[in-house]
Amino acid sequence: MNCPVCHAEMVMDYKIKIENGMLFNLVTIKKGSDQKKIKAAFCPSCGKIELYADIPSGEKK
């Protein structure tokens, strides 16, 4: 995945951690019974962070 700001290659598969609070081992988005794990991608060049959900290959359109 390329950074939308500077177009450098982003580093994938970061977990989301909340400091001075709870550590979320599983951050999800949910709609009805459909639930997806959330991950983060980080740009080492400009610091941009993008959130994304893994989509199994059977669900891609």
C-alpha positions in Angstrom: 0.0 0.0 0.0 1.4 3.4 -0.9 0.9 6.5 1.3 -1.8 8.8 0.0 0.3 11.8 1.1 3.8 11.2 0.0 3.4 8.0 -2.1 6.1 6.1 -0.1 5.6 2.4 0.7 3.6 2.0 4.0 4.5 -0.6 6.6 1.4 -2.9 7.2 0.0 -5.0 10.1 0.4 -2.6 13.0 -1.8 -3.2 16.0 -3.7 -0.4 17.7 -2.7 0.4 21.3 -4.3 3.0 23.5 -1.9 4.5 26.1 -3.0 5.1 29.7 -6.1 3.0 29.0 -7.0 -0.4 27.9 -4.9 -2.4 25.5 -7.2 -3.6 22.7 -6.1 -7.0 21.5 -9.0 -7.0 19.0 -10.2 -3.7 17.5 -13.1 -4.3 15.1 -15.7 -2.7 13.0 -19.1 -4.3 12.9 -22.3 -4.1 10.9 -25.0 -6.6 11.8 -23.4 -9.9 12.3 -20.4 -9.0 10.0 -17.3 -8.1 12.0 -13.8 -7.3 10.8 -10.5 -6.9 12.6 -8.9 -3.4 12.2 -5.2 -3.0 11.5 -3.1 0.1 10.9 -0.5 0.9 8.2 2.3 3.5 9.0 4.2 5.6 6.5 7.9 5.8 7.7 8.5 8.8 5.5 5.8 11.3 6.6 4.1 9.5 9.5 0.6 9.1 8.0 -1.5 6.4 9.5 -4.2 4.5 7.6 -6.7 2.1 9.2 -7.8 -1.0 7.2 -9.6 -4.3 7.6 -8.5 -7.5 6.1 -11.0 -8.8 3.6 -11.0 -12.6 2.8 -10.5 -13.3 -0.9 -14.0 -14.7 -1.2 -15.5 -11.3 -0.2 -13.6 -9.1 -2.7 -15.7 -7.7 -5.6 
